[in-house]
Amino acid sequence: MGVKHAREYADILKELTTAVSAIEGSYSFFEMEKEEWEALGEEEKHEVMEALADDVFFGLGEQSIIEVGLGKVSYHAKHHVIEVAQGDNVTHMVRLI
């Protein structure tokens, strides 16, 4: 199936990395404990979040909603957008076209 997009993947990944980084407890997606996360340097944290964004992007091609930490990421093919939400609030919208 896959997530259909017309924008450059690098641009989408950059935005999605920022969006998933803002989700509380997002590191738990990789079964990391808070202490492990806090022990990482800033560059390492960015690399983990970029890997998370990449995994989520490709995972959305198989399922339209993925839970990440205390939030969720959803793919809306009809609107060509990925939404990142915490609770009832959409915190980021990543446009795919």
Residue pairs with C-beta under 8 A, 6 or more apart in sequence:
1 61
1 62
2 58
2 61
3 57
3 58
3 60
3 61
3 75
3 77
3 82
3 96
4 77
4 80
4 96
5 12
5 80
5 96
5 97
6 80
6 96
6 97
7 95
7 96
7 97
12 57
12 82
12 94
12 96
13 50
13 53
13 54
13 57
15 92
15 94
16 53
16 56
16 57
16 73
16 82
16 84
16 94
17 46
17 49
17 50
17 52
17 53
18 92
19 53
19 73
19 82
19 84
19 91
19 92
19 94
20 26
20 49
20 52
20 53
20 56
20 68
20 73
20 84
21 45
21 46
21 49
22 84
22 91
22 92
23 68
23 69
23 70
23 71
23 84
23 86
23 91
24 69
24 70
24 71
24 86
25 34
25 69
25 70
26 49
26 52
26 68
26 69
26 71
27 34
27 36
27 37
27 48
27 52
27 69
28 69
29 52
29 55
29 56
29 68
29 69
30 48
30 51
30 52
32 48
37 45
37 48
40 48
52 68
56 66
56 68
56 73
57 82
59 66
60 66
60 73
60 74
60 75
60 82
61 75
64 74
64 75
64 76
64 77
65 72
65 73
65 74
65 75
66 72
66 73
66 74
70 86
70 87
71 84
71 85
71 86
71 87
71 91
72 84
72 85
73 82
73 83
73 84
73 85
74 82
74 83
74 85
75 81
75 82
76 82
76 83
80 95
80 96
80 97
81 93
81 94
81 95
81 96
82 93
82 94
82 96
83 90
83 92
83 93
83 94
84 90
84 91
84 92
84 93
84 94
85 91
